[in-house]
Amino acid sequence: MSEPATLEFISNGISGDEVIFPPGDILSDEPPLESDLHRDQIDLLICILKL
């Protein structure tokens, strides 16, 4: 029978409680998450699900 897989964590000097955030200045040409059309679609979906 084979050995169970183990996870190895590489220590890079950061404590386990510290959160690393990505840079906020990344350029993106994506549309905003919630447009008027998106909000209308969500409202319609909620109304249909309530029927």
Secondary structure as UniProt FT lines:
FT   TURN            16..17
FT   HELIX           36..50
//
